[in-house]
Amino acid sequence: MGLREQDLKKTISTTNQKMSMLEKISYALGDTGSNLIYTVLTTYLTFYFTDVYGIGAAAVGTLMLGCKISRYD
C-alpha cells in the first residue's frame, strides 16, 4: 500500500509550516531540563571520581571528554 503522488504532495505541502511560539518555548524548556540533569550528573561524577576514588583531575577530564565524544558516534 503505497502513497499516491497527489497524497504525497499534499503531505509535503502541509508539513512546511512555521512553529508557533508555544511550540518553540516547549522545545526550549524540554532541552533546558535535559541539559540541567546532564550538568548535575556530570558535576557529581567529577566530584565522585576525584574525591572518592582519588583519580586525578586531568584523568577525570579526559574520561569525561572521551565519554562525550563517543556519545556522538
Contacts in CASP RR format, 6 or more apart in sequence:
PFRMAT RR
TARGET T0000
AUTHOR 0000-0000-0000
METHOD contacts of the structure
MODEL  1
MGLREQDLKKTISTTNQKMSMLEKISYALGDTGSNLIYTVLTTYLTFYFT
DVYGIGAAAVGTLMLGCKISRYD
3 11 0 8 1.000
19 27 0 8 1.000
42 64 0 8 1.000
45 64 0 8 1.000
46 60 0 8 1.000
46 61 0 8 1.000
46 64 0 8 1.000
49 55 0 8 1.000
49 56 0 8 1.000
49 60 0 8 1.000
49 63 0 8 1.000
50 56 0 8 1.000
50 57 0 8 1.000
50 60 0 8 1.000
55 63 0 8 1.000
END
